[in-house]
Amino acid sequence: MGFQGVIQPLIINIDENIRLRNTDKSQWEIALQWYQNPKVLYFSEGITDKVYDMDTINRMYGYLSTIGELYFIEILDDEVWKPIGDVTLSEKNMPITIGEEKYWGRGIGKKVISKLIKRAKVIGISKICIPAIYLYNSRSQALFTSMGFIEVGKNNTEKSYELILL
């Protein structure tokens, strides 16, 4: 079933320039700049009329860290690891955000999702659900379908996906 008794690694290397780092509440303030970008909130949350404050980020990350493994996505920039987004591995959802726009469309999300699918198999997760991707977020839809997720539901505003891991 996954996560009961599973130790979350501190670092998961994706390649020589990308890694995932386990994060805790003392570091969550880094994400404030990402979630104050209206484009990030539009694509990830469908929000167009506000940005997130630290209370909202703390609630979001607090929830995500209880349902799975929350990581910051980091890139090696001038020999320093720089957080550029976040991702959570969970059976219930796999939210991923590249918070720094200059890294959009570079294949980072695909590498991260690929690595986390492998981790999910190792720790015994049998299915990953994506409960909602907005219909207008074609980049996220393309990312998840390219990784083998299949559409399992659709309404007027969003689609849902799942990946069976056997």
C-alpha positions in Angstrom: 0.0 0.0 0.0 2.9 2.4 0.5 4.2 4.9 3.1 3.5 2.9 6.3 7.0 2.3 7.7 8.7 3.7 4.6 11.6 6.0 5.2 11.6 9.0 2.9 15.1 9.6 1.6 16.7 13.0 2.2 17.9 13.2 -1.5 16.8 11.5 -4.7 19.2 12.2 -7.6 17.4 12.5 -10.9 20.5 13.2 -13.0 23.8 15.2 -12.5 21.9 18.5 -12.5 18.5 17.7 -11.0 17.6 16.2 -7.6 14.7 16.0 -5.2 15.3 17.0 -1.6 13.1 16.1 1.4 12.0 19.4 3.0 10.6 20.5 6.3 8.6 23.4 7.5 11.7 25.5 8.3 12.4 25.6 4.5 8.9 26.1 3.1 9.3 29.9 2.9 11.4 29.3 -0.3 8.1 28.4 -2.0 6.5 31.7 -1.3 8.0 33.3 -4.5 6.6 30.5 -6.6 3.1 30.7 -5.3 3.0 34.5 -5.6 3.3 34.1 -9.4 -0.2 34.3 -10.9 0.7 32.0 -13.7 1.8 29.2 -11.3 -1.4 29.5 -9.4 -3.5 29.6 -12.5 -2.0 26.3 -13.9 -1.7 24.5 -10.6 -4.7 25.6 -8.6 -7.0 27.4 -11.1 -6.7 30.6 -9.0 -6.8 33.9 -10.8 -7.8 36.4 -8.1 -5.1 36.0 -5.4 -1.7 34.6 -4.5 -0.7 32.4 -1.7 0.7 33.6 1.7 2.8 31.6 4.1 -0.3 30.3 6.0 -1.7 28.8 2.8 1.7 27.3 1.8 2.1 25.8 5.3 -1.4 24.3 5.1 -0.8 22.9 1.6 2.6 21.5 2.4 1.4 20.2 5.8 -1.4 18.3 4.1 0.9 17.0 1.2 3.5 15.8 3.7 0.9 13.7 5.5 -0.4 11.9 2.4 3.0 11.2 0.9 6.5 12.2 0.3 6.9 16.0 -0.3 10.1 17.1 -2.1 11.6 20.3 -3.4 12.9 20.0 -7.0 16.4 21.4 -7.2 18.7 22.2 -10.0 22.5 22.6 -9.9 23.1 26.3 -10.8 26.6 27.6 -10.6 27.6 24.7 -8.3 24.8 25.4 -5.9 21.6 23.4 -5.5 18.7 25.8 -6.1 15.1 24.9 -5.3 12.8 25.6 -8.3 9.6 23.7 -7.5 7.9 21.0 -5.6 6.5 17.5 -6.1 4.7 15.0 -3.9 4.6 11.2 -4.3 1.3 9.9 -3.1 -1.3 7.3 -4.1 -3.9 10.1 -3.9 -2.2 12.6 -6.0 1.2 13.6 -7.6 1.1 17.4 -7.7 4.2 18.9 -9.3 5.0 22.6 -9.7 8.0 24.1 -11.4 7.8 27.5 -9.7 10.5 29.2 -11.7 9.2 30.0 -15.1 12.6 30.0 -16.8 12.7 26.2 -16.2 9.3 25.5 -17.8 9.3 23.3 -20.9 12.8 21.9 -20.3 11.7 18.3 -19.5 12.4 18.6 -15.8 8.9 17.5 -14.8 9.1 14.4 -17.0 12.4 13.4 -15.4 11.0 13.9 -11.9 7.7 12.0 -12.6 9.7 9.2 -14.2 11.9 8.8 -11.1 9.0 9.0 -8.7 7.1 6.3 -10.6 10.1 4.0 -10.1 10.2 4.9 -6.4 6.5 4.2 -6.1 7.0 0.7 -7.5 9.9 0.1 -5.1 7.9 1.1 -2.0 4.8 -0.9 -3.1 2.4 1.6 -4.4 0.0 -0.1 -6.8 -1.8 2.9 -8.3 -1.2 6.7 -8.5 -4.3 8.9 -9.0 -4.3 12.4 -10.4 -7.7 13.7 -9.2 -7.8 16.9 -11.2 -5.9 18.7 -14.0 -7.7 21.7 -15.4 -8.8 21.3 -19.1 -6.8 24.4 -20.1 -3.6 22.9 -18.6 -2.5 21.0 -21.7 1.1 20.9 -20.6 0.3 18.9 -17.4 -2.1 16.6 -19.3 0.6 15.9 -21.9 3.2 15.3 -19.2 1.1 12.7 -17.3 -0.2 10.9 -20.4 3.4 10.7 -21.8 4.3 8.9 -18.6 1.5 6.3 -19.1 -1.3 7.8 -17.0 -4.7 7.2 -18.5 -7.7 9.5 -18.4 -10.4 8.1 -16.1 -12.7 11.0 -15.7 -13.7 14.4 -17.1 -16.1 17.2 -16.2 -16.7 20.7 -17.4 -13.4 22.0 -15.9 -11.0 19.2 -15.3 -9.8 15.7 -16.1 -8.6 12.9 -13.8 -5.9 10.3 -14.5 -4.5 7.2 -13.0 -1.5 5.0 -13.5 -1.6 1.3 -12.5 1.8 0.0 -11.3 2.1 -3.7 -11.4 
